[in-house]
Amino acid sequence: MSATSSKAPVEPLKSRARKSRAPKKRSASRPVVHTLLSLGLLVMSAPFLWMGLSAFKTQSELSASPPVWIPTEWTLTNFRQLLDKLDLPLYFMNSVIVAVLVTVSNLVFCSMLGYALAKLNFVGRNKIFGLVLGALMVPGNLMLLPLFVLMSKLRLIDSYAGLVLPFAAGAFGVFLMRQFMQSIPDELLEAARMDGASEWYIFWRIVMPLVKPALATLSIFTFLGSWNNFVWPLIATNDPEKYTLPVALATFATDPNKAGGSNGMLMAGAFLIVLPVLIVFIALQRHFTQGIATAGMK
């Protein structure tokens, strides 16, 4: 009895020592983790910082060796020259119109189809969802030729409709909205139906407010993809009046009579392309983070 009683307090002491050492290990590893994350952030953001700073440099600082990171003389000359040689407001407005229309149409149509696949029982629902999953596996570049032929047959080349309709609804958006809407309790929808609410009322007034994080996430991804889309606007537009900003800047950079080898103007144009995306992300950052965290828990 005395032997067992003397050994009994030893085990709690060991467990306490282990618990006390665990926070010390975590606190000691935090500086290392923070240093690695900071280095990774610096590597990823270095090209964007260089682009943004170069837009405000003089031509001598852009061609200086060794390179000059922070400009000594901040100037807006690159932006003025770009506005003089390129109809920037027109191309900027074309990009805004196309990106906004594509984003709004994806929010509406993907939400509708996601709601139908998640909460409505109809024949062939699982097969349609299988087609959505299959569409996710098809490379986007593979669809460029069929889309071009289709838009040509519909005579929608060189039009906003030809730039918007092929991307009005995407498989990723349908899948994302369907997964989020599955988390809505069926009892809530059944209670609304028993009170006489129509499916349109349930969809717009009950379901859509509950999936705001998913809508914010989808809007950021869709707007980013449409704003940076280069290949399809290049194929689907022959009229320079319908060029989007990436296409206009690319044609401007390859024209020696306009760009003239001025890296400053190209950096200014690239900065203007990135700026709206940053504004949209900052405006929806809270909902975007919530949407990603919710998706990770599913």
N, C-alpha and C positions, 0 to 999 in steps of 0.2 A: 504493500500500500504506500509506503513512504517513497519507494523508487518511482512509482507511477506519478505520485503527486509532485515530486521534484522535477520531473521531465515535462509536466503539463505546461508550466508557464513559458517554456523555451520556445515553443512553436508560435505563439502570438508575437513574441519579441522578434522572431525572424521575419514574420509577415509584415510587422511594422517597419522593419528596416528596409524591406523590399519596396514598400509603399513610399517611404521617405526618399529612396534613391530614384524612383521613377520621375517625380517632378524635376529633380536635378538634371536628369538626362534630357528631358524635354526642353528645359530652359537652356541647357548648353547647346542643343542642336538648333534652336531657333535662329541665332545669328547666322549659322551656316545656310539654313534654308532661305532666310531673307536675303542673304548675299547672292545666292544662286538665282532666286527669283528676280532680283534687281538686275543682275547681269542679263538674264533672258529677256526682261522687259527692254533693257537698253539695246540689245541686239535687234529685237523686233521693231522697235520704234526709230532706230537710227536712220533708215531710208526716208521715213516720213519727216523726221526732223530736218534732214538734209534738204529735202524738197521744199519744205516750208520756209526755211531760212534762205535758201538759194533764190527764192522768188523775190526777195528784197535786197539782193546783192547787186553790185555793179558788175559790168562785164569783166573788168580787171580782176575783181575778187573771185569771179567764177572760174577764170583761167589761171589763178595763182597757184604756184607750186612752192611749198606744200599747201594743201588745201586750207582754206579759211572757213571755219565752221560758223562763227558768229560774225555777221557783217559789221564792219566799222562804220560804214555810211549806209543807213537804212534809206532805201529809195523805192518809189512806186513807178519808176520808169518802165520796168518790164510790163506792168499791167497797162500802162498808157499805150505802149507800143502794140501790145496784144489787142487792145480795143481798136486801135487805128487800122490794123492790118486784118483783123478778123471780126466778123459780125457776131461778136460774142453774145449779146443779148438774145439774138434770134436762136442760136444753137442752145443756149442755156434754157430758154423757154421751151424749145422742142424736147429737151431732156426732162424738164419738169413735167410737161404734159404727159409724156409717155410713161414716166416712172409713177406718177400719181394715178393715172388710169389703170395701169397694171396692178398697182398695190391695192387700190379700192376694189377692182374686180376680183382679185384673189381673196380678199377678206370676205366678200359677199358670197361668191360661188363656192369657195373651199369650205366656208362655214356651213352653207346649205347642204352640200354633199356630205360633209363630216357629220352633221346632225342626223341626216337620213341614215347613214351607215351605223351610227352609234345608238340611236334611240327609236328608230322606226323599223317595224317588222314588215318586210315585203319579200316577194319571191325573187331570188337571185341576188340577195344582199351580199352573201358571202362571196359569190362569184365576182361581183363588181369590186369588192374590196380586194380580191385576189388580183384583178386587173390593175388596181391602183398600186399594189405592191410590185407587180411586174413592171409597171411603168417607171418605178423608181430605179430599176436595174438597167434601163435603156440609156445609153450615153446621149447627152443632149446634142452633140454634133452630128449624130446619126440621123436626126430628124430635120436637119437644115434643108436638105434637098427636097424631101416631100413637102415641107412647109412652103418652100419657095415655089414649087410647082402649084400647090394649092392656092397660094395667094395670087399667083399669076393668072390662074383660071378664073379667080374671083375678081380680077382687076383691082387688087388692093395694093399693088406695088406703088411706092412713093406716096403713101398716105399714112395718117396716124392709125387708122384701123389695121393696116398691114403690120404695123409695129406692135400693136397692143393685143390683137386677137389671139395670135399664137401662144401668148403667155398669160391669157386671162385667168387661167386656172391651172395649178400645178399639182402633180401627184404628192409632192412633199407637203404642200399646204393641206391637202385633203387628209393625209395620214396624221399630220400634227393636230388638226382640229378634231378629228375623230377620236384620237387618244385622249384629248382633254375632255371632250364631251362625255366620254364614257364614265368619268368620275362624278358626273352630276347624278344625284340619287333619282332613281325612277319614281320613287314615291312622290317627289316634288312635282314631277310632270303629271303624274296620274291625278294628283289633287287638283292641279290646274284644269285638267280635262273634265273632272267631275264638276267643277264650278262653271263649266261652259266655255272655257277659253279655247279658241281655235289654235291650230298648229302654228299659224303665222304669229299669233300673239305670244304663244309659248316660246317660239324661236327668238323673236325680237325683244320681248320684255323680260324673259326669265333666263333663257340660255345664254344669249349674247352678253349680258352684263356679268355673268359668272365666269366667262372665259376671256376676260380682258387681258390677263397675262399672255395667253396664247395668241390673241389678236396682235398684241404689241410685238411679240416675238416674230410672228409671221410677217407683220408689216416691215420690220427692220430687214429681215432676210430678203423679202421680195423687193423692197425699194433698193436695197444695196445691189442685188443682182440685176435689176432693170437699169439702174443708173450706170452701172459699170459695163453693161452689155455692149459689146463692140462688134462681134461677128455678124449677128443678125441685122442690126441697122446698116452695116456696111453692105450686106447682100441685098436687103430689101429696099434700099433707097438709091436712086440714080440722080435725083434732083438735089442739088446742094441746099436748097431751101428747106428740105426735110431732114438734113443731117442732125444727128444728136451731137452732144458736146464731145464725147470720146472720138467719134468718127471725124468730126470737123477738126479737132486738134491733131489727129493722126495725119490727115491729108495736108494740114497746114505745116506739120513738121517735115513732111517729105517734099514740100514745094520749096526749092531753093530761092525762088523769087519772092517768097513771103517770109519764111522763117529766117532764111539767110544764115543758118548756123547759130542762131541766138539761143543758147541754152537758157538764158534768163526768162525769155518769153514762154518757152516750153515748161519751165518750172512754175511759172505763174499760172499757166493754163491747167497744169496738173493739180496745183493747189486749189484752184477754183472747182475742179471736179471732185476733190476729196471733201471740201468744206461742207456741202449740204449733207453728206452722209454722216459726218461727225455731229452736225447739229441734230439730225434725226435720232442718232444713237443717244446723245446726251439727253434729249427730251424724253425718250422712252426707256432710259437705262434702268429705272426702278422696276418697271413692268417686265422688261427683258430679263433681268436677273431673277425675278420671281418666277417667270415662265420657265427658264432653264432649270431652276431648282426644283420646281414642281415636276417637270418632265423627268428629272433624275430620280425622283422618288417613285415613279410609276413602274 
